[in-house]
Amino acid sequence: MNVTTIIFFLAVVIGTLAITYSAAKRTLNPQEFYAAGHRLNGVQNGLAIAGDYMSAASFLGVTATIAMYGYDGFFYAIGFLVSYLVILYVVAEPLHNLGTYTLADAIAVRFESTLLRGMVALNTLTITIFYMIAQLVGAGALIHLLLDIDYTYAVMIVGSLMTIFVVFGGMVATSWVQIIKAILLLASTLLVSMIVLSRFGWNVLAMFEQASAHTPLQERFLQPGNEFDSPLDTISLHLALILGTAGLPHIIARFFTVKNARSTRKSVFTATWIVGIFYLMTVFLGFGASVFVGWEQIMDGENGGNLAVPMLANALGGEFLMAYLSAVAFATILAVVTGLVLSASSAFAHDLYSNVLRKGKTSEREQIVAAQCSSVGVGIISIILAIGFHNMNVVVLVALTFAMAASANLPVILFTLYWRRFTTTGAITGIITGLLSSLILVCLGPYVMDAHSGWIKAEALFPLANPGIVSIPLGFLGAIVGSLCSPKQADVRRFEQALVRTHTGIR
């Protein structure tokens, strides 16, 4: 702990609190709280999407995985980037035209079922809480290293801050925190990447050669198979990453913060470029860490390798650069967890409380109070769970979250938008099948049940680390079988009305 580190961290905290204070003056109704009044333009929302997506798992976890496993680590970056093509061409504009605040709003245009809306909301809560755990684990490890604060208290500090941002600032504060964070993150990663390249004489091939020479893996460091020795595991991971983004509730919520479909397309286009540039630079950060920090030191770290980036900054620029980069990582975590808390509280207050329990008979003030109370509850639950996930690499938790989003949400989204015979029964069956299959297979897999590294010292019953290759088809199959076996036929009239609204935006 040093004065520079404290100053940078305090600057991040004070700056984000100032944004929240300013936003609180405008967050007076549900439209402002959930969707920032639909006032963001395409570039602003694109920056916010990128800021929401470039999480602690990306900045800390992906970089650490590249540093430890080389070629295989970059698999995560490829999957995260390609996923935006699915969003751009398949779901972004249709969901914007259908929905108002949440994914359940879009589904409800076609299906008048409070049970289905409740299922979608509960699924949103499950996915966002799992994703939030990954961010809080990275935050706790980072603050513990830099400020010498106990991990438990560090997680509690971040959890308290994220709850404050959402309770008082809503989507307005969340959006601007994410926009500023995206700019800071790009600037800082570009700075460190340039320093790394300069150490190799601006020769990328020389960087690859030295990185492989500095690891026991030698030439295999630049080849696949270091982390994923099973082709099925690799395919399963990529299916989850590529398809899961389109089902992430906090990303979908960003489609409703702009005023029209054109701005939605521009948002995703802008976010794709920013995310692509960022993930390209994680290669330089990862390979640089393996050389200048040391492969053994990263592998032996007590935090699952998650602190490779701060350690690299310390090796290249001393305490000042480490403090600056760590503060940016801290801002990254705050921005992402704030978006997650907002998504979860929206699902509870708008979907479960207002539309399921109260049948839409709530005042604007009552909705906001419910959202604020649920934000506190989600924050407390996430803090408790994050403390138990202390030593797990955060990128693993995120990959599992993506599998749940791809298995439970994506089938319902695609069939709602494009399948005439899709029914309420099919939607409910698809959600239950996708969510339960992904959760059960994870619990039976090597991350939980493993004689060497799992939480339960036993032989894993499911061989794959990521369940996507099984759970995603099961989610689609459940939706198809549920629709075909439904006692009621699909309402073709509502489908045609939704189809017109999907392509034109006419409400």
TIGU-15413 format. One record per atom (N, C-alpha, C, CB): x, y, z. Coordinates in steps of 0.1 Angstrom, whole numbers, plus 5000, padded with zeros to 4 digits. Glycine has a CB too. Example, Ala and Ser with C-alpha at 12.3 -4.5 7.8 and 13.67 -1.06 7.14 Angstrom:
2
513249435078512349555078513249675078511349555090512849785071513749895071512950005079514149945057
END
This chain:
507
500949885000500050005000500950125000499050005012500650224991501350354991500450464988502450344980500950584989500150704988499550714974500950834991500350684963499850684950498650594947500950654940498750474952497650384951496350434957497950244957496550484969495350534977494750654969495750584991495550744964495050864956494250814944496250954952494850724936494150674924492750614928494950574916492750524938491550464942490550564947491850354952490950654955490050754960489450844948490650844970490350864938489850944927488750874919490950974917488850734918487850654911486550664919488350514910486650644933485450634941484750774941485850594955485550884943484951014944484351054930485951114947484951014919484451044906483150974903485451014895483050844906481850774904480750824913482150624906481050854925480050904934479451044930480550924949480351124924479951254918478951234906481151334914479251134898478351104887477051054892479050994878477050974903475850924908475051034914476150824919475651134921474951244927474251324916475951334935474951354905474451424894473251354888475451454884473351224886472351144880471151134889472851004876471351134902470151114911469151224910470751114926469551344905468651454904467651434892469451584901468051344882467251314871466551184871468051324858466851104881466250964882465050974891467250864888463951024885462751044892461550964888462351194891461750884877460650794872461250664867459850864862460450564865460950434860461750444847459850334859461250534837461950544825463350594826461150644816463650684835464950724838465750624845464950864846465150554855465850454863466250334855464950414875465350284847465650164839466350184826464350094836466050294819466550314805467150444802465450284796467550524813468150654811467250744802469550644805465950734802465050814794465150784779465350954797465850674775466050644761466750764754464650624754467650834761468250954755469650934750468351054766470350814752471650794748471750784732472350674754472750844726472950824712473750694709473650944705473950664696474550534693475950524698474550514678476750634697478150624701478250614716478950754696477450694723477450684738477050544743476550794744476050494737475550364741476550254737474150334735477150274726478250174722479350174732478750204708479850284736480850294746480350234759481250444749479050254763478550194775478450044774477150254778478049994762478049844760479349784762477449814746480349854756481749804757482249814771482749884748481849924778482249934792481549834801481950074797480349794797479649694805480249554802478149694801480749534790481249404785482649374789481049384771483549474788484949454791485149454806485849574785484849344812484749324826486049284833483749214830486049264846487149214853487649084847486849204868486748994843487148874837487948894824485848784834487548994817488349024804489649084807487549124796489649194816490949264818491849184827490549394826491349114837492249044846492348894842491749054861491148834841491048684838491648644825489748634840491148704814491648664801493148694799490848744790493648804804495048834803495848734811495348974808495348694823496048594831496048454824495448584844494948424817494848294810495848294798493448264806495948404791496848404780498348394785496748544772498548464797499948454802500248314807500048544814499248234812499548104817499447994806498548074828498548014797498347904787498547944772496947854788498948064770499348104756498148104747500448014751498248024736497248014726495847984731497647904716495747894740494447864746493747974753494547744755494548064759494048174766493248274756495048254773493848284744493248374734491848324729494148394723491548194732490248144728489148224734490147994732489348264746488348334753488048474746488648364768489148544742489048664736488348654722490448734734488648554715487948524702486448504703488648404694486148424713484748394715483948524720484548294726484548604729483848724733483648814722484748784744484648834713484548924702483448884691485848944695483548754687482748704676481248714680483048564672480948704693479648704698478848824694479648694713479548934692478849064688478249054674479749174689478748964666478148944652476748884654479048854643476648794663475248734666474348844670475348624676474848934679473949044685473549134673474649114696474549174665474349274655473349234645475649314648473449104640472649064629471348994632473548964620471248944645470148864649469148924659470648734654469748984670468849014681468749164685469248944693469749244682469749384688468549464684471049454684468449484671467349574666465949514669467449594651465649384667464349324670463949344685464249184666464949324694464649334708464349484712465749274716465149574706464849714708463449754704465849804701463049704693461649734688460549674696461549694673460849554702459849484710459749534724460049344710460949554731460949574745460849724749462149514751460849744763460749874769461949894778459449894775462049804788463049814798463849684800462449844812463149564799463849434802463549334791463349384815464249224791464049114782462549064783465048994784462149054796460749004798459749094791460448994813459949224790459049314782458949264768459549454783460049234762460049194748459349064746461449184742459548964755458848834754457348854756459448744765456948944765455548974769454749024757455449064781455349084747454649144736453949024728455649214726454648914728454048794721453248704730455148714714453648694743452948604752452448674764453948494757451148664766450448724778450448614789449048774775451548594795451648494806452448554817452248364800451848574829452648614841453648514845451648654852453248384844454248274847455448284839453548144846455348304826456448314817457348444821456048324802456648554823457348674827458148654839456448794828457548584849458248554861459448454859457248484871459348364850460448274847461548344841459948154838461248434832462348514825463048604835461748594814462248664845462848744855463748664864461748814863463248544869464148464878465348414871463248344882465248384858466448344850467448464849466048304836466948584847467748704847468548724860466948824844467748704871468448714885469548614886467348704895469248494882470248384884471548414876469748244879471348454863472548474855473348594860472048504840472648704863473348824867474048804881472348944869473548734890474248704902475448624900473248634912475448524892476648444889477648524883476248324880477248614873478248704866478848804876477548774855478048854885478448944895479548884905477249004903479348764908480348694916481748704910479948544919481848684897483148684890483748824892482948654876482948924890483449064891483949094906482449164887483149054915483549084929484749004934482349044938484948884928486148804931487348884927486048664925487348934914488449014909488649134917488249044895487649204921487749324929488349294943486349394931487949194949488449154962489949124962487749044968490349044951491749014950492649134947491948914939492049224939492849344935493049444947492149424924491949464954492049554966492949494977490649594971492849364979493649294989495149314986493249144989495449304973496849314969497349454971497049274955496649554967497149694966496949774979496449764955495849744986495649824998495749745011494249884998496149615010496349535021495149525030497549585029493949525023492749515030492249365029491649605025491749305040491349165040490349145028490649135053490449035021489549005010488149025012489848865005487648975024486248985027485749125028485948915041486549215035486249355036486349425022487149425046487249385014487349445001486149414992488649384993485649294993484449254985483249334991484149104986483149355004482049435010482149575006482149425025483349635004483449775000482949794986484949815001483349704977482949714963481449684962483649614954480949584969479449564969478649674974479149444977479149744984478449864989478449974979479049915002479550004973479650104963478650084951481050124958478649954946477849924934476349944938478049784929476049914950474649924954474250074955474449854968475150154960474850304961474650364947476050374968475450324938475350374924473950344918476450314915473450224920472250184914471050244922472050034914471050244935469950294943469750434940470250274958470750514939470550664937470650714923471550734946471450644914471650694901470950624890473150694898470550494892469850424881470750404869468550484878470050394857470650374844471550494840469650344834471050614844471850734840473250724846471150864845473350704859474650694865475450574860474550684880474750464858475450344853476050364839474450224853475250424831475750454817476950534816474650514808476950644824478150734823479350684830477750874829479150604841480250534847480950434837479850454860480050364829480550274819481250334808479450184814480750454803481350524792482750574796480450644788482850634808484150684812485150574815484050774825484650464821485450344823486050284810484650244831485150284799485650224787486750304781484450214777486650434782487750524777489050504785487250674777488850504798490050484807490750344804489650494821489850244802490450114800491150094787489350004801490650154776491250154764492650224764490350214753492650344771493850424771494950354779493550564778494550294790495550224799496150104792494950194812495250024786495749894780496549934768494549814775496250044760497050084749498450124754496350194742498450204765499750244771500650124775499550334783500150034782500949914786501349834774500149834796500449814765500749744753501849804745499549724743501849934744503050004737504349984745502650154735504249984758505449964766506049824763505249994781505049724763505449584761506149574747504249494762505449624737506049614724507349684722505049664713507549794729508849864728509949784734508750004735509649704744510649614750511149504741510149554763510349474731510749374721511149444707509549274719511449564708511849634696510749654686513049564689509449654690508249674682508149554673508349804674508649434677508649314668507749214675510049254666506549194669505549104675506048954675504249114668506748914665507348784664508348754675507948754650509148864678510148844688509448834702511048974689508348894704507548884716507048734718506348984717506548684707506048544707507248444711505448504694508348464704509548374707509948384721510648414697510148504726510648514740509548464750510948664743508348494747507248444757507248294758505848494752507348224746507448074747508748024753507348024733509848094751511048054758511048074773512248134751510248164778510248194792509248104800509848344794508648004793507747914800508147774798506247934794507847684807508247544806507547474794507847474819506447544789505747484778506547494765504447554776507447594764508347614752507447634740509347494750507747554729507047574716505547554718507547494706505147464727503747434729502947554734503547324738503647664739502947774744502147854733503947874751502647834721502047904709501047804702503047954700500747694708499947594701498747564710500747464698497647514704496447484712496747354720495247464704495947334731496047214739496647234753496847114732497047354757497747374770496647374781498447504770495547434779494447434789493347344785493947574791493047344772491947254767492547144759490947334758492647024766493146904759492146824752493946824769490846874753489746804747489146894736488746754757489046844724488446924713486946954717488446854700486246864723484846884727484747004737484246764732485747004746485747114756485947244749486847084767486847254740487047374732485847424725488247364723485247334718483947364710482847414720483547244702482747344731481747374741481947514746481747274752483147544749483447684754483047784744484947694758483447764731483147864721481747884718483947834708480947774719479547784717478947874728478847644717479347854740478847934751479248084750479347884765480448104746480948244745480248324733482448254744480148254722479648314710478148334711479948234698477448244716475948244717475448314730475348114716476348304741475848354754475648504755476848304764476548574748476448724749475048774745477448794740474448714734473148754730472048724740472848684717472348654750471348624761471648684774471248474762472748764775473048824788472148944791474548884787471448934802470349034805470949184806469649004818472149204811472649334813473049394799473749344822473449314790473649364776472349394769474549254768471449304770470149334764469449454769469149214766469649484782469049614787469549734781469349614802470749724775471349844769470749884756472849824767469949784750469349814737468149904739468849684731467649924751466450004754466850144759465649934765468150184759468550314763468650414752469850304771468450364740468450454728467050474723469450404717466850574714465450604710464950534698465450754707465850474689465350414677466350294673465250514666465850224663466650104658467950144652465850024648468050264645469250304639470350324650469050434631469950384661470850404672471350274678470250494682470450174678470750044683471849984675469549954684471649984661472649924652474050004654472249934638473950134655475250204657475850174670474950354656475050144680475650114694476449984693474450094704475849884686476449754686477749764677475549644680477649834666478749854657479949924664478349944644479650024672480650094679481250004690480050224686480449934697480949844707481749734701479749774715481449684690482249574683483649624681481549524670483849744675485149794673485949814685485049924665485349864696486049894708486449764715485149974718485549664715485849534721486949464713484549444722486849474700487849404692489249464694487549424677489349594695490649654698491149614712490549814697490249614721490649574735491249434736489449594745490449344730490949204731492149174723489849114726492449254713493749244706494849274715493749334693494649374724495749424733495849324744495349564738494849244748495149144758496249044755493849074761496449024742497548934737498848994742497548914722499049124739500349194744500449194759500349334738499349214766499449214780499749074786498149264786499148974780499348834785500748784782498348744778501248804770502548754766503648844774502748764751503348974775504249054783504349004797503849204782503248964803503248924817504048794819501848904822503948704809504748574810506248604809504248484799506648714802508048744801508548824813508348814788507848934816508449034825508049004840507949174821506948934842506548894855507148754858505048894857506948664849507448524851506248434851508248514863506348324843505348224842505048154855505648124831506148124862506048054875505348134885507448004880505748264885505148354895503648374893505848494895503248384881501748394878501048264881501548424863501648154878500948024881500847994896501747914874501848044903501948014918501148114926503348014922500548214919499848314927498548264934499348424917498248314945497148264953495848304948497348304968495748394938494548444933494148394920494548594933494548264917494248204904494748274892492748204903495848354893496448424882495848554879496448334870494748594886493948714883494748844883492748714891495948844890496648974892497848984883497048984906497748914871498848924862499049064856498648824850497949134854498049274848498649374858496649324845498249384871498949474880500349434882498249464893500649304882502049264884502949304871502149114886502349294860503049344848503249494848502249304835502249564852502449714853503549744863501149784857503649674874504649704884506049674878504449614897506149564870507449524865507849624854507349384858506949684847507249774836507449924841506249774825506649964850506650104853506650134868505450174848506850034876506950054891505550074897507850174893505550134909504350144917503350244911504750184931503850344904502950444899502050384888503750564893502650314878501950254868501050144873502850194857501450064883500649964889499450024896501449874899499650134903498550194910497550254899499050314918498050314889497150364878496350254872497950444868496950144868496350044861495349964870497349944855495749954882494849884892493549974895495549864905493750104895492550194897491650184885493050334899492250164873491350144861490650014862492250154848491349914866490649784868489549794879491749674873489849864889488849884899487549964893489349974911487850064885486750134878485950034869487250254870486749944862486149844854485149754861487149764847485549714873484749624881483549704886485549574893483649824891482549904895481549924884483050034901481949954872481049974861480249854858481850024849480949744857480249614853479249574864481249504850479649564876478749524887477549614888479549504900477849744886476649834886475649804876477149984885476049774864475149724853474449604857475849714840475149504863474549384867473449404878475649284872473849484888472849504898471549574893473449594909471749664884470649734878469749634870471149854868470349544862469649444855468849354864470549364846469449314875468749224884467649294892469749174895467849424896466849494903465649534893467349624909465949554880464949574871464049454869465449624857464649334868463949214867463049194879464849094866463549224891462649204903461549304904463549204915461949434903460949544905459949554894461649674907460449554881459549584870458849454866460349634858459549344866458849214861458149144872459949124854458849104882458249024893457249104901459348964902457749214906456849284916455749364909457749394924456049444899455049524893454149454884455749634885454649364875453849294865453349164869454549284852454049084878453548954882452748964895454748864884453349024905452649034918451549134919453649054929451849254913450849364914450049374901451549494917450249294891449449294879449549424872448049254881450649494872450849624866450149744873450249614852449649724885448949834892449949894903447749774899451049944898451950014907452250154903453249934909452450244912452750374908454250384905452450474920454650494898456050514894456950514906456250634886456550574917457350584929457450444936456750684939456450374935456450234941457450144934455050174941457450164920458450084912459850114916458150104897460150244917461550284920461950234934461650434919461050244944461350204957461650054957460250234967460849974950461049834949462349794942459849764941462749874932464049854925465149884934464149934912465049984942466150024951466249914962465850164958465149864967465249764978465849634972463849734984465449604960465949474954467449494951465149444941467949614948469349634945470149604958469549784941469649644969470249614982470349464984469549684994469249394982469149254984470149174975467749204982470149214962471049144952472549174956470749204938472849294961474149324965474649234976474249474969473749214986474149134998474348994994473049145009473448934986473548794982474848774974472348754973475248874965476448854957477648864965476448964946477648954975478848964984479148834991478649084994478048774997478148655004478748544995476848615010478248534983478648424974480048444969477748414962480448574967481748604962482848574972481848754958482548584984483548544995483848394994482948585009482848314990483148174989483848134977481848094990483948214966484648184954486048244953483748234942486648264964487848344965488948304956488348334979489248174955490448124947490148084933491048024955488948104928488648064914489048174904487248014913489648134893489948224882488548284877490648154870488448414876487148474873486648444859487248624875487648414850487148384836486448254836488448384827486648164845485948034845484448064849486547944855484248144859482948184863482148244852482948274876482848334845482148404834481748304823483048514828482648214820482348114809481148034813483548024807481047994825479847924830478548004829480047874844478648134832477548224831477048234817477948364836478048244807477648254793476948124789478948274785477348004794476647884791475247894795477347764797474947944807473547954812472748054803473548004826473348164799472648264791472348204777473548384789473348124771473048064758472047954759474348014752472047884770471147764771469747804775471647664781469547904783468247934788467548054782468347964803468348154778467748274772467648274757468548394777468748234751468848254736467748174729470248204731467448044732466347974725465048054726466247834731464748104738463448174739463448304731463248214754464548374731464648494723464448474708466048564725465248374703465148344688463848294684466248244684463248204692461948144688460848254690461648024696460948334699459948444701459948534689460248524714461148564684461248654673460948594659462648714672461248464657461248404644460448284642462648384640459848214652459148094650457648114653459747984659456848084642455448104643454748014653454848094629455247894654454547794662455047784677454747654656455847884681456347884694455247924704457547984695455147854715454147874725454647904739453247744726453747944748454147984761454747854768452948034769454147744766454647614772456047594767453747504769456347614754457647594749458647684755457647614734458247814757459147914763459547874777458548054763458547834785458847794799459647664799457547764807459347574791460147444790461547474786459447344781461747564776463147594772463947654783463047684760463347754790464047814801464447714812463247934807463547634816463847544827464847434822462547464831464747384810465647284805467047344804465147234792467147464798468447524796469147564809468347644787468447624818469047664830469447544839468047754838468547454841468847334850469947244844467547254852469947224831470947144825472347204826470647114810472447334824473747394825474247394840473747544820473347424849473747424863474147284868472647484872473347184865473547044869474846994863472446954865475047024850476346974844477547034850476246994829477447164853478547234860478847164873478347384861477847144881478047074894478646934893476747074902478346864882478846734880480146734873477846654873480646854868481846854860483146874868481746964851484246884862485546894869485847014877486646874859485147124875485347244883484847224897484747364876483847144898483247114912483646984917481647134911483546874908483846744913485146704905482746644909486246704912487546664907488446614918488146774899489146504916489946444926491146534930490446314922491446624921492646714923492346854926493546704911491446914918491247064919489847104922491747124906488947014922487547054925487247074939486646944920486047134942485647154955485247024962484447254956484746934954484346804960485446704954482946764956486146644963487246554959486746414955488346534970486146414943485646284938485746284922484146274942485546174916485646164902484446244895485646024897484846334886483746414879482846314871484346514870481546344872480546254865480346314851479246254873480646434849480546494835481946544831479446614835482446494820483846514817484246654812484246424806483246734807483646864801483546984812482646894790484547074811484547184820483447284817485947254819483147304804481947384801480847304795482447494791479647324799478547234795477847274782477547224806478347384776477547444765477147354754478347554759478047264750477847174739476647074741479047094735476347054754475146974757473947054762475546874769474247154770473147234776472447324766473547314788473247384756472547474746471647394737473647534738472047274731471047204724469847154732471647074718470047124745468947084754467947204756469447034767468547324757467647434758466747454746468447564760467347444734466547454721465547344720467447464709466047214724465147104723463947114732465946974725464247164744463147174754462147274749463747224767462547384742461647484737460847424725462347614732461447344717460747284705459747184710461847224696460247094718459346984723458147044731460146884732458447144739457347204747456347274738457947304757456747334727455847394718455047294711456647484708455647194706454947094698453947004706455946994691454346994719453446914728452447004736454246834737452447134733451647224741450147194738451947364737449347194749447847174747447247284739447147154760447847404739447247514732448147554720447147644741447447584709448247624697448747764698447347614684449847794691450447924691449448034686451747934683449448144692448548254688449248324676448348364700448748284664449348334651449148484650448748264639448048534654447748684653448748764661446348714658449048724674450048794682451448784676450048734696451748664670453048654663453148744652453248504658452148764644452248854632452348994637450948834623451549034647451749164653453149194658450649184664453649094665455049104670456049114659455348994680455849044648456749034637456749174630456348934627455649234628455549374623456349474632454149414621456049464644456749554654458249524654456149534668458649394653460049364653460849434642460249214652460249434630460949484618460649634615460549404606459649684621459349824618459449914630457949844612459349864642459349944654457950014657460350044653456949984648455650044650454949974662454750034637454550054672453949994684452450014683454550064696
END
